[in-house]
Amino acid sequence: MQAIIDGQRQYVIPLFQRPYSWDTKQWNTLWQDLIELCEDERPRNHFIGSIVTMPSRSV
């Protein structure tokens, strides 16, 4: 996860995924779930479903 969010690479959501876009509320919910998982002292699994990305050519 760190490799995805540390800024070394940039990912884009492919055009074929965009009709299924989320608004701010859904992204905030996902982000809060991820923060809670990272801060929890007891490692556990958390299913978030599929996230389809592809590397961007420019960062």
PyMOL Python script that loads the backbone (N, CA, C, O; Angstrom):
from pymol import cmd

cmd.read_pdbstr("""\
ATOM      1  N   MET A   1       0.822  -1.181   0.000  1.00  0.00           N
ATOM      2  CA  MET A   1       0.000   0.000   0.000  1.00  0.00           C
ATOM      3  C   MET A   1       0.873   1.253   0.000  1.00  0.00           C
ATOM      4  O   MET A   1       0.569   2.231  -0.682  1.00  0.00           O
ATOM      5  N   GLN A   2       1.959   1.213   0.772  1.00  0.00           N
ATOM      6  CA  GLN A   2       2.837   2.379   0.850  1.00  0.00           C
ATOM      7  C   GLN A   2       3.378   2.760  -0.524  1.00  0.00           C
ATOM      8  O   GLN A   2       3.477   3.945  -0.840  1.00  0.00           O
ATOM      9  N   ALA A   3       3.727   1.771  -1.343  1.00  0.00           N
ATOM     10  CA  ALA A   3       4.254   2.057  -2.678  1.00  0.00           C
ATOM     11  C   ALA A   3       3.239   2.785  -3.548  1.00  0.00           C
ATOM     12  O   ALA A   3       3.615   3.547  -4.439  1.00  0.00           O
ATOM     13  N   ILE A   4       1.956   2.554  -3.294  1.00  0.00           N
ATOM     14  CA  ILE A   4       0.918   3.202  -4.093  1.00  0.00           C
ATOM     15  C   ILE A   4       0.726   4.649  -3.669  1.00  0.00           C
ATOM     16  O   ILE A   4       0.524   5.520  -4.515  1.00  0.00           O
ATOM     17  N   ILE A   5       0.786   4.918  -2.368  1.00  0.00           N
ATOM     18  CA  ILE A   5       0.446   6.259  -1.893  1.00  0.00           C
ATOM     19  C   ILE A   5       1.641   7.146  -1.567  1.00  0.00           C
ATOM     20  O   ILE A   5       1.446   8.296  -1.175  1.00  0.00           O
ATOM     21  N   ASP A   6       2.869   6.657  -1.714  1.00  0.00           N
ATOM     22  CA  ASP A   6       4.018   7.469  -1.310  1.00  0.00           C
ATOM     23  C   ASP A   6       4.459   8.480  -2.355  1.00  0.00           C
ATOM     24  O   ASP A   6       5.386   9.249  -2.100  1.00  0.00           O
ATOM     25  N   GLY A   7       3.835   8.505  -3.510  1.00  0.00           N
ATOM     26  CA  GLY A   7       4.126   9.530  -4.499  1.00  0.00           C
ATOM     27  C   GLY A   7       5.192   9.176  -5.512  1.00  0.00           C
ATOM     28  O   GLY A   7       5.489   9.988  -6.389  1.00  0.00           O
ATOM     29  N   GLN A   8       5.781   7.991  -5.424  1.00  0.00           N
ATOM     30  CA  GLN A   8       6.795   7.621  -6.395  1.00  0.00           C
ATOM     31  C   GLN A   8       6.185   7.259  -7.740  1.00  0.00           C
ATOM     32  O   GLN A   8       6.825   7.403  -8.781  1.00  0.00           O
ATOM     33  N   ARG A   9       4.970   6.797  -7.712  1.00  0.00           N
ATOM     34  CA  ARG A   9       4.255   6.470  -8.944  1.00  0.00           C
ATOM     35  C   ARG A   9       2.893   7.128  -8.908  1.00  0.00           C
ATOM     36  O   ARG A   9       2.314   7.347  -7.844  1.00  0.00           O
ATOM     37  N   GLN A  10       2.398   7.434 -10.078  1.00  0.00           N
ATOM     38  CA  GLN A  10       1.069   8.010 -10.167  1.00  0.00           C
ATOM     39  C   GLN A  10       0.190   7.032 -10.936  1.00  0.00           C
ATOM     40  O   GLN A  10       0.594   6.510 -11.975  1.00  0.00           O
ATOM     41  N   TYR A  11      -1.005   6.787 -10.426  1.00  0.00           N
ATOM     42  CA  TYR A  11      -1.941   5.887 -11.068  1.00  0.00           C
ATOM     43  C   TYR A  11      -3.175   6.661 -11.493  1.00  0.00           C
ATOM     44  O   TYR A  11      -3.578   7.632 -10.851  1.00  0.00           O
ATOM     45  N   VAL A  12      -3.760   6.210 -12.584  1.00  0.00           N
ATOM     46  CA  VAL A  12      -4.992   6.824 -13.078  1.00  0.00           C
ATOM     47  C   VAL A  12      -6.070   5.761 -13.160  1.00  0.00           C
ATOM     48  O   VAL A  12      -5.779   4.571 -13.286  1.00  0.00           O
ATOM     49  N   ILE A  13      -7.303   6.198 -13.088  1.00  0.00           N
ATOM     50  CA  ILE A  13      -8.420   5.277 -13.252  1.00  0.00           C
ATOM     51  C   ILE A  13      -8.727   5.212 -14.744  1.00  0.00           C
ATOM     52  O   ILE A  13      -9.053   6.235 -15.346  1.00  0.00           O
ATOM     53  N   PRO A  14      -8.631   4.030 -15.353  1.00  0.00           N
ATOM     54  CA  PRO A  14      -8.859   3.909 -16.792  1.00  0.00           C
ATOM     55  C   PRO A  14     -10.244   4.406 -17.195  1.00  0.00           C
ATOM     56  O   PRO A  14     -11.187   4.356 -16.406  1.00  0.00           O
ATOM     57  N   LEU A  15     -10.353   4.882 -18.423  1.00  0.00           N
ATOM     58  CA  LEU A  15     -11.618   5.422 -18.921  1.00  0.00           C
ATOM     59  C   LEU A  15     -12.780   4.457 -18.758  1.00  0.00           C
ATOM     60  O   LEU A  15     -13.893   4.881 -18.449  1.00  0.00           O
ATOM     61  N   PHE A  16     -12.539   3.151 -18.963  1.00  0.00           N
ATOM     62  CA  PHE A  16     -13.645   2.198 -18.873  1.00  0.00           C
ATOM     63  C   PHE A  16     -14.182   2.066 -17.452  1.00  0.00           C
ATOM     64  O   PHE A  16     -15.263   1.506 -17.270  1.00  0.00           O
ATOM     65  N   GLN A  17     -13.474   2.555 -16.444  1.00  0.00           N
ATOM     66  CA  GLN A  17     -13.934   2.499 -15.062  1.00  0.00           C
ATOM     67  C   GLN A  17     -14.694   3.756 -14.646  1.00  0.00           C
ATOM     68  O   GLN A  17     -15.425   3.733 -13.655  1.00  0.00           O
ATOM     69  N   ARG A  18     -14.536   4.832 -15.374  1.00  0.00           N
ATOM     70  CA  ARG A  18     -15.068   6.116 -14.933  1.00  0.00           C
ATOM     71  C   ARG A  18     -16.584   6.187 -14.802  1.00  0.00           C
ATOM     72  O   ARG A  18     -17.059   6.944 -13.955  1.00  0.00           O
ATOM     73  N   PRO A  19     -17.377   5.454 -15.578  1.00  0.00           N
ATOM     74  CA  PRO A  19     -18.821   5.527 -15.345  1.00  0.00           C
ATOM     75  C   PRO A  19     -19.216   5.053 -13.944  1.00  0.00           C
ATOM     76  O   PRO A  19     -20.316   5.348 -13.477  1.00  0.00           O
ATOM     77  N   TYR A  20     -18.329   4.324 -13.278  1.00  0.00           N
ATOM     78  CA  TYR A  20     -18.609   3.810 -11.945  1.00  0.00           C
ATOM     79  C   TYR A  20     -17.957   4.685 -10.880  1.00  0.00           C
ATOM     80  O   TYR A  20     -17.590   4.199  -9.811  1.00  0.00           O
ATOM     81  N   SER A  21     -17.818   5.948 -11.167  1.00  0.00           N
ATOM     82  CA  SER A  21     -17.074   6.844 -10.271  1.00  0.00           C
ATOM     83  C   SER A  21     -17.798   7.067  -8.948  1.00  0.00           C
ATOM     84  O   SER A  21     -19.024   6.989  -8.860  1.00  0.00           O
ATOM     85  N   TRP A  22     -17.006   7.344  -7.937  1.00  0.00           N
ATOM     86  CA  TRP A  22     -17.519   7.651  -6.608  1.00  0.00           C
ATOM     87  C   TRP A  22     -17.509   9.155  -6.416  1.00  0.00           C
ATOM     88  O   TRP A  22     -16.802   9.885  -7.111  1.00  0.00           O
ATOM     89  N   ASP A  23     -18.309   9.602  -5.461  1.00  0.00           N
ATOM     90  CA  ASP A  23     -18.197  11.002  -5.079  1.00  0.00           C
ATOM     91  C   ASP A  23     -17.343  11.080  -3.811  1.00  0.00           C
ATOM     92  O   ASP A  23     -16.834  10.064  -3.338  1.00  0.00           O
ATOM     93  N   THR A  24     -17.194  12.258  -3.279  1.00  0.00           N
ATOM     94  CA  THR A  24     -16.323  12.477  -2.121  1.00  0.00           C
ATOM     95  C   THR A  24     -16.709  11.616  -0.928  1.00  0.00           C
ATOM     96  O   THR A  24     -15.835  11.144  -0.200  1.00  0.00           O
ATOM     97  N   LYS A  25     -17.984  11.407  -0.718  1.00  0.00           N
ATOM     98  CA  LYS A  25     -18.440  10.623   0.436  1.00  0.00           C
ATOM     99  C   LYS A  25     -17.879   9.197   0.401  1.00  0.00           C
ATOM    100  O   LYS A  25     -17.377   8.708   1.413  1.00  0.00           O
ATOM    101  N   GLN A  26     -17.959   8.527  -0.755  1.00  0.00           N
ATOM    102  CA  GLN A  26     -17.454   7.152  -0.859  1.00  0.00           C
ATOM    103  C   GLN A  26     -15.931   7.107  -0.697  1.00  0.00           C
ATOM    104  O   GLN A  26     -15.408   6.210  -0.036  1.00  0.00           O
ATOM    105  N   TRP A  27     -15.215   8.071  -1.296  1.00  0.00           N
ATOM    106  CA  TRP A  27     -13.756   8.099  -1.155  1.00  0.00           C
ATOM    107  C   TRP A  27     -13.354   8.344   0.294  1.00  0.00           C
ATOM    108  O   TRP A  27     -12.408   7.730   0.786  1.00  0.00           O
ATOM    109  N   ASN A  28     -14.059   9.229   0.974  1.00  0.00           N
ATOM    110  CA  ASN A  28     -13.746   9.491   2.385  1.00  0.00           C
ATOM    111  C   ASN A  28     -13.962   8.257   3.246  1.00  0.00           C
ATOM    112  O   ASN A  28     -13.171   7.982   4.149  1.00  0.00           O
ATOM    113  N   THR A  29     -15.023   7.514   2.974  1.00  0.00           N
ATOM    114  CA  THR A  29     -15.286   6.283   3.723  1.00  0.00           C
ATOM    115  C   THR A  29     -14.154   5.280   3.522  1.00  0.00           C
ATOM    116  O   THR A  29     -13.660   4.699   4.488  1.00  0.00           O
ATOM    117  N   LEU A  30     -13.743   5.075   2.277  1.00  0.00           N
ATOM    118  CA  LEU A  30     -12.638   4.161   1.986  1.00  0.00           C
ATOM    119  C   LEU A  30     -11.361   4.636   2.667  1.00  0.00           C
ATOM    120  O   LEU A  30     -10.661   3.842   3.294  1.00  0.00           O
ATOM    121  N   TRP A  31     -11.056   5.916   2.551  1.00  0.00           N
ATOM    122  CA  TRP A  31      -9.822   6.451   3.123  1.00  0.00           C
ATOM    123  C   TRP A  31      -9.804   6.284   4.644  1.00  0.00           C
ATOM    124  O   TRP A  31      -8.772   5.922   5.210  1.00  0.00           O
ATOM    125  N   GLN A  32     -10.918   6.541   5.303  1.00  0.00           N
ATOM    126  CA  GLN A  32     -10.992   6.372   6.751  1.00  0.00           C
ATOM    127  C   GLN A  32     -10.800   4.906   7.149  1.00  0.00           C
ATOM    128  O   GLN A  32     -10.146   4.613   8.150  1.00  0.00           O
ATOM    129  N   ASP A  33     -11.369   3.992   6.367  1.00  0.00           N
ATOM    130  CA  ASP A  33     -11.152   2.562   6.626  1.00  0.00           C
ATOM    131  C   ASP A  33      -9.666   2.219   6.548  1.00  0.00           C
ATOM    132  O   ASP A  33      -9.149   1.500   7.402  1.00  0.00           O
ATOM    133  N   LEU A  34      -8.980   2.729   5.527  1.00  0.00           N
ATOM    134  CA  LEU A  34      -7.558   2.443   5.357  1.00  0.00           C
ATOM    135  C   LEU A  34      -6.727   3.048   6.487  1.00  0.00           C
ATOM    136  O   LEU A  34      -5.791   2.419   6.980  1.00  0.00           O
ATOM    137  N   ILE A  35      -7.068   4.254   6.891  1.00  0.00           N
ATOM    138  CA  ILE A  35      -6.350   4.890   8.004  1.00  0.00           C
ATOM    139  C   ILE A  35      -6.511   4.068   9.275  1.00  0.00           C
ATOM    140  O   ILE A  35      -5.536   3.825   9.986  1.00  0.00           O
ATOM    141  N   GLU A  36      -7.734   3.639   9.565  1.00  0.00           N
ATOM    142  CA  GLU A  36      -7.973   2.826  10.762  1.00  0.00           C
ATOM    143  C   GLU A  36      -7.180   1.526  10.719  1.00  0.00           C
ATOM    144  O   GLU A  36      -6.643   1.093  11.739  1.00  0.00           O
ATOM    145  N   LEU A  37      -7.104   0.901   9.548  1.00  0.00           N
ATOM    146  CA  LEU A  37      -6.331  -0.337   9.426  1.00  0.00           C
ATOM    147  C   LEU A  37      -4.851  -0.092   9.692  1.00  0.00           C
ATOM    148  O   LEU A  37      -4.200  -0.892  10.365  1.00  0.00           O
ATOM    149  N   CYS A  38      -4.322   0.998   9.173  1.00  0.00           N
ATOM    150  CA  CYS A  38      -2.899   1.301   9.354  1.00  0.00           C
ATOM    151  C   CYS A  38      -2.571   1.657  10.796  1.00  0.00           C
ATOM    152  O   CYS A  38      -1.479   1.354  11.277  1.00  0.00           O
ATOM    153  N   GLU A  39      -3.498   2.290  11.482  1.00  0.00           N
ATOM    154  CA  GLU A  39      -3.248   2.722  12.857  1.00  0.00           C
ATOM    155  C   GLU A  39      -3.545   1.638  13.888  1.00  0.00           C
ATOM    156  O   GLU A  39      -3.112   1.742  15.036  1.00  0.00           O
ATOM    157  N   ASP A  40      -4.271   0.611  13.497  1.00  0.00           N
ATOM    158  CA  ASP A  40      -4.631  -0.465  14.426  1.00  0.00           C
ATOM    159  C   ASP A  40      -3.386  -1.272  14.787  1.00  0.00           C
ATOM    160  O   ASP A  40      -2.622  -1.666  13.905  1.00  0.00           O
ATOM    161  N   GLU A  41      -3.185  -1.515  16.056  1.00  0.00           N
ATOM    162  CA  GLU A  41      -2.022  -2.278  16.504  1.00  0.00           C
ATOM    163  C   GLU A  41      -2.181  -3.775  16.277  1.00  0.00           C
ATOM    164  O   GLU A  41      -1.201  -4.517  16.333  1.00  0.00           O
ATOM    165  N   ARG A  42      -3.396  -4.223  16.023  1.00  0.00           N
ATOM    166  CA  ARG A  42      -3.639  -5.642  15.756  1.00  0.00           C
ATOM    167  C   ARG A  42      -3.864  -5.826  14.253  1.00  0.00           C
ATOM    168  O   ARG A  42      -4.929  -5.475  13.747  1.00  0.00           O
ATOM    169  N   PRO A  43      -2.886  -6.367  13.537  1.00  0.00           N
ATOM    170  CA  PRO A  43      -3.061  -6.569  12.094  1.00  0.00           C
ATOM    171  C   PRO A  43      -4.291  -7.426  11.797  1.00  0.00           C
ATOM    172  O   PRO A  43      -4.546  -8.417  12.481  1.00  0.00           O
ATOM    173  N   ARG A  44      -5.036  -7.042  10.789  1.00  0.00           N
ATOM    174  CA  ARG A  44      -6.222  -7.807  10.391  1.00  0.00           C
ATOM    175  C   ARG A  44      -6.472  -7.594   8.908  1.00  0.00           C
ATOM    176  O   ARG A  44      -5.962  -6.649   8.306  1.00  0.00           O
ATOM    177  N   ASN A  45      -7.252  -8.473   8.341  1.00  0.00           N
ATOM    178  CA  ASN A  45      -7.607  -8.364   6.931  1.00  0.00           C
ATOM    179  C   ASN A  45      -8.813  -7.452   6.769  1.00  0.00           C
ATOM    180  O   ASN A  45      -9.643  -7.329   7.670  1.00  0.00           O
ATOM    181  N   HIS A  46      -8.895  -6.817   5.608  1.00  0.00           N
ATOM    182  CA  HIS A  46     -10.035  -5.950   5.305  1.00  0.00           C
ATOM    183  C   HIS A  46     -10.282  -6.023   3.804  1.00  0.00           C
ATOM    184  O   HIS A  46      -9.426  -5.624   3.015  1.00  0.00           O
ATOM    185  N   PHE A  47     -11.434  -6.523   3.408  1.00  0.00           N
ATOM    186  CA  PHE A  47     -11.752  -6.659   1.990  1.00  0.00           C
ATOM    187  C   PHE A  47     -12.304  -5.344   1.466  1.00  0.00           C
ATOM    188  O   PHE A  47     -13.304  -4.840   1.978  1.00  0.00           O
ATOM    189  N   ILE A  48     -11.655  -4.783   0.444  1.00  0.00           N
ATOM    190  CA  ILE A  48     -12.148  -3.543  -0.151  1.00  0.00           C
ATOM    191  C   ILE A  48     -12.584  -3.735  -1.596  1.00  0.00           C
ATOM    192  O   ILE A  48     -12.940  -2.769  -2.272  1.00  0.00           O
ATOM    193  N   GLY A  49     -12.560  -4.966  -2.071  1.00  0.00           N
ATOM    194  CA  GLY A  49     -12.976  -5.218  -3.441  1.00  0.00           C
ATOM    195  C   GLY A  49     -11.848  -4.924  -4.419  1.00  0.00           C
ATOM    196  O   GLY A  49     -10.688  -4.793  -4.029  1.00  0.00           O
ATOM    197  N   SER A  50     -12.199  -4.825  -5.670  1.00  0.00           N
ATOM    198  CA  SER A  50     -11.209  -4.589  -6.723  1.00  0.00           C
ATOM    199  C   SER A  50     -11.013  -3.103  -6.970  1.00  0.00           C
ATOM    200  O   SER A  50     -11.969  -2.328  -7.000  1.00  0.00           O
ATOM    201  N   ILE A  51      -9.769  -2.727  -7.143  1.00  0.00           N
ATOM    202  CA  ILE A  51      -9.434  -1.373  -7.572  1.00  0.00           C
ATOM    203  C   ILE A  51      -8.590  -1.536  -8.825  1.00  0.00           C
ATOM    204  O   ILE A  51      -7.479  -2.063  -8.762  1.00  0.00           O
ATOM    205  N   VAL A  52      -9.103  -1.093  -9.949  1.00  0.00           N
ATOM    206  CA  VAL A  52      -8.399  -1.233 -11.218  1.00  0.00           C
ATOM    207  C   VAL A  52      -7.676   0.072 -11.508  1.00  0.00           C
ATOM    208  O   VAL A  52      -8.300   1.130 -11.602  1.00  0.00           O
ATOM    209  N   THR A  53      -6.348  -0.008 -11.651  1.00  0.00           N
ATOM    210  CA  THR A  53      -5.544   1.163 -11.976  1.00  0.00           C
ATOM    211  C   THR A  53      -4.568   0.808 -13.076  1.00  0.00           C
ATOM    212  O   THR A  53      -4.391  -0.362 -13.415  1.00  0.00           O
ATOM    213  N   MET A  54      -3.944   1.822 -13.627  1.00  0.00           N
ATOM    214  CA  MET A  54      -2.854   1.601 -14.568  1.00  0.00           C
ATOM    215  C   MET A  54      -1.869   2.744 -14.385  1.00  0.00           C
ATOM    216  O   MET A  54      -2.280   3.870 -14.104  1.00  0.00           O
ATOM    217  N   PRO A  55      -0.571   2.477 -14.540  1.00  0.00           N
ATOM    218  CA  PRO A  55       0.417   3.539 -14.353  1.00  0.00           C
ATOM    219  C   PRO A  55       0.209   4.662 -15.360  1.00  0.00           C
ATOM    220  O   PRO A  55      -0.106   4.420 -16.526  1.00  0.00           O
ATOM    221  N   SER A  56       0.388   5.876 -14.899  1.00  0.00           N
ATOM    222  CA  SER A  56       0.328   7.037 -15.777  1.00  0.00           C
ATOM    223  C   SER A  56       1.687   7.192 -16.446  1.00  0.00           C
ATOM    224  O   SER A  56       2.707   6.845 -15.851  1.00  0.00           O
ATOM    225  N   ARG A  57       1.718   7.700 -17.652  1.00  0.00           N
ATOM    226  CA  ARG A  57       2.997   7.890 -18.345  1.00  0.00           C
ATOM    227  C   ARG A  57       3.764   9.089 -17.790  1.00  0.00           C
ATOM    228  O   ARG A  57       4.989   9.139 -17.897  1.00  0.00           O
ATOM    229  N   SER A  58       3.068  10.041 -17.207  1.00  0.00           N
ATOM    230  CA  SER A  58       3.749  11.207 -16.638  1.00  0.00           C
ATOM    231  C   SER A  58       3.378  11.348 -15.174  1.00  0.00           C
ATOM    232  O   SER A  58       2.247  11.073 -14.774  1.00  0.00           O
ATOM    233  N   VAL A  59       4.336  11.775 -14.393  1.00  0.00           N
ATOM    234  CA  VAL A  59       4.092  11.957 -12.960  1.00  0.00           C
ATOM    235  C   VAL A  59       4.209  13.422 -12.632  1.00  0.00           C
ATOM    236  O   VAL A  59       4.042  13.811 -11.476  1.00  0.00           O
TER     237      VAL A  59
END
""", "prot")
cmd.dss("prot")
cmd.show_as("cartoon", "prot")
cmd.util.cbc("prot")
cmd.orient("prot")
